[in-house]
Amino acid sequence: MFLAKPSDLRRNGVLCMNKRNIDYIGRYNPRKYYKRVDDKLTTKQLALANNIAVPDLIGTVSEQHGIADIPAMVNDTDGFVIKPSKGSGGKGILVVTKVENGRYYKPNGQEVTPSEVDRHVSNVLSGLFSLGGKPDVAIVEGLIQFDPVFDGYSYEGVPDIRLIIFKGFPIMGMLRLSTAASDGKANLHQGAVGVGIDIATGKGLHAVQFDQPIDLHPDTQKELISIQVPQWDTLLHTASMAYEMSELGYLGTDMVLDKNKGPLLLELNARPGLAIQIANGRGILPNLRHVEKMGNHNMTVEERVAYAKIHFSANS
């Protein structure tokens, strides 16, 4: 369906980049609110103020001289994550899953030397990974504890759940699973697997890697569409709440499942990508237009989620 003429794509309800930018991002996302999602530290603070759970904040580094404080910050942790506050597309994220006697190890077991950590943080501060290349802040977060329900579905990385929220309604979702090709990161452009998830049930529908349909995880050989995402209703409610929190009408929410803390909001995206349509094997436009035809509404988060489960299910 996706290797077709533009007219065929439109007929199948596929949202293209220009239409997304003009009709949805440009129309429904006021630029004055972009900082709420483009700055991950601001997003974290907003989420906490709105009783939305997020990964633990260990500390931040905003100046080059602050890099020397990192060993003391992470000394008593099992692992940690360093990310740019204004990064995009998963760039600049360093994941350390083991801290032992002042030595750091990545998910694949490879050691990261303290000098490599320092250099990475220095690059973050210089804006190497940030939107527009502007100076940035490095966020040091606690390591997410992998939920064992995903054993075999992801390779050396924590799966995340992307939900597209339009005017407060969750209208399409996918699970992103890391692979050896993606270096343990849940980034589809780097080779992670995308699994379309049914809004009504949290069950897998269709899976792709590098935009091509697959049935089994390339590294673990686990059958992908057999996945059932636990705590699905909580994930839908959390994502829907981000609408009021951000005041952005067209939004991507990225969440993870921690085995101890449950669903955690990682970040929000005012310009969510279009690959979610490929992961679901169908276009998102019919769902967007459905919500637009509703006009203004006064539904609560609970009512929006219930409505979405009825009207935006794969079987609806």
N, C-alpha and C positions, 0 to 999 in steps of 0.2 A: 504494500500500500504506500510505503514512504519513498519508493523509487519510482515516482510517477510524475506526470505533468502537473503543473500548478493547478490546473482546473480539476484534476482528479483528487489532489490533496484537499482542495476547498470542498469538494463534494463529500469527502470523507470526514469533514470537520476538523482538519488539521490546522492548527494555529501556526502561522509563519512569523518570522522575526519582525518584519516590518509592521505587520498588523498588531503583534504583541506590543511593540514599542509605542505605536501611535494610539491604538484604540483601548489599550488596557493600562500599560505603565504610564503613558503620558496623560491619560484621562483620569485615572483613579488614584494615582500616587503623587500627592502634592510634594514638590521638591523640598519644602521646608521641613518635612519629616524624615528625609532620607538619613540624616545623621543617626536616627534611632536604630537603624538597621545596618548602616555602613560601618558604624563604630561598634565593635563587639563588646567593648567595655560598657558603653552606654546601654546596649541591649541587655546586658547582664544586670545592670543596675535597675533598669525598667522592669525586667522580669521579676526580680526580687521584690520590688515595690508592689507588683501585682500578684504576689503569691504564686509565681510560676517557678518551679524548681530548675536549677541550673547546676553545672559542674562547679565544684568548690574552687574559689579563687585563692590561690596560694600567695600571689603577689604580682606586682607589675614592675617593669623597668622602663623608664622614660628618658634616661640620660645614659651616655656611654659609661660614666663612672659607676652607675648602678649595676653593671654586669657583674662586678666583683661580689655582689650580694647573693647571687644565684645559688652557689653551693650551700650556703646556710639556709636558704629558703627550702631547698629540696632534700636536705640531708636526712630528715626523718620520714620521708615518703617512700612508698613502694615503687612509685613511678610518677611521671608528670608529663604535661603537654605544654609546649611553648608555641604561641601563635601570634601573628600580627593583629593588632586591634582593628586595622582597616584593610586587612587582606581580602582576597577574593579567589574563588575557584579552588580552594584548598591549598593555595600556594603558601609556602613559608611555615608550614606546621611541622614541628618536630615532636615525635612521640617517643618517650622513654618509658619502657615497661618494667625496668629493673634498675634499682639503685643499690649498689653493693660496695661498701668501703670507698666511697667517693668516686666509684666508676659507674658509668651509665651504659645501658644496653637498649637497643631498639627492639621492636617486636620480632625481627628475624634473628635476634641473637647477636647482631653486629655491635661492637662497642663504639660508643661515641665519646671521644676524648673531651675533657673539659675545655681545651682550646677550641675544639670544633663547636662546642656549645656556645662559647664566647663569640666566635666568629658569626655563628648563625644569628644570635641576638643582635650583634652589631649590624648585620645586614637588615634585620627587621627595623631597627631604629633609623637606619638611613633611608628607609622607604623602598627597599628593593622589591618587597612583595605587596606594597600597599596600592590602593586605587590612586592613580595619578602620580605615583612615585613620591608622595610627600612624606616627610619625617613621621615616624609612627611610634607606637608604644607596644612593647612586648608583654603579653599576658601569660602568666604562669598558672596553669590550672592543675587541679588534681586529676589523677588518672581515672577514667571511667572503668568500672569493674564489669567485664564482659558478662552478659546474661547467658547462662549455659543453654538456654532454649535455642540459641543460634549456633551451637556447636556444629561444625561441618559446613555451615552456610557461608562462612567468611574465612579469609585466610590472613592470619597475622594482623588483624585489625578489627575495630569495633564497627558493626553495621550501623547505618543511620537511616532514619525514615524521613523522606521528603513529602510534605503535603502542600498542595497548592490551595490557598485560601482566597476566595473571591467574595468581597463584601461580607466576610464573616463565615462563609460556607466552605467546608472542605469539599473540593470538587474532584480532585484526583490525587492519588498517592503512589509512592514507590519505595521500595527498600533498596538501599545501595550497599553492596557487599564487596569488600576488598578482595584482591587477588594478588598473586605474585607479580603480575604485570603492573599492578597499580601501587606496588611497594607498600602494601598494607593500608593504603588510603582509600576511602570510599568516594573516589572521584571517577566518574564515568569516562571522562576524556583521557584519563591515564590508564584505563583498562579495567576499572571496577565493573561489577555486574549490576545491572538494574533489573529489579523484579517489580512489575506492576502489581499493585495491591488493591483488592476490591474494597471500596469505601464502606460498604455495608458490613463486611465480615472480617476484614483484616487478612484474608487468604490470598495466596499468590495466584496470579492470573497468567503471566507471560514474562519471559526473561530474555535479556539481550546482553551481549558484550560487544563493544565496538560496533554498535548499531545492528548487529546480526543476531537472529534468534538462537538461543541455546536452551538445552534441557537440563544439563548437569553443570555444577560448578567446575570450572576448568582445573582447579587444583585439588579439590576434595572429592569430586564426583558425586556430590550430594544432589539429589533431585530438587530443583529450585522451586517449582511451583507448588510443592507440597508444604511450603512454609505457611505457618499460621502465626501472625504477629500477636503476642500476648498484650494484655492491657490496651487493646485497640481503642476502646471508648475513651479512656483517659488521654491517649495520644490525640484523638480527634478533638476532645474538649480543650486540651492545651493549645493546639494549633488554632482553633477557632478563637480562643481568648486573645491571641496575638493581634487580631484585627482591631479591637478596641485599644490595645496597648500601643500599637504603632500608628494607628489612624491611616494606614495604607490599605487601599482597596484590593490591590492585586499583589499577592505576597507568597513567597516560598518560606516554609518553616522546616528547619532541620532539627530532628530530635534523636535521642538515643535511649536505650533501655539499660539502666544500671541494675545489676542483680540485687543490690541492697536498697537503692533509693527509687527505683522505678523510672518512669519517663522523665528525661531531663531535656530542656531546650538548649540546643547548642548555639544556633544563630538564626537570624531572619535574613531574607533576601528580597530586595525591592525589584530585582530584575531576574526572576527565576528562569532557568533555561527551559528549553523545549523538548529535551530528550525524554522527559517523563511520558510523552505521548508514544514514543517508540517502545519504551518499557511496557506500556499498557496495551500496545497494539491497536490504538485508536486515538482519534483526535479529541482535544479538550474543548473545542469551540461550542459544540452543542450544550455542554454544561455551563459555559460562560454565558451564552445567550439565554439559557433558561433563567439564570439568576437575574440577568438584565431585564427580562420581561416582567419579573416580579415587582420592579420598581422599588420604592422605599418600603422598608419593613421595620417592625419593632420587636423582632424575635429575640429571645434570650439565646445565650450560647447553647443551652440544652436543646432548645427548639430548633436551632439551626443544624445542629448535629443530627438530630432525629430526622429532620427534613432531608438532609443530604444522604443519609443512609437509605432512604426510600427512593429518592429521585436520581442519585448519581451512582448507584450500584451498577456493576457490570451487567447485571441482568435486567436493569430497568429499561 
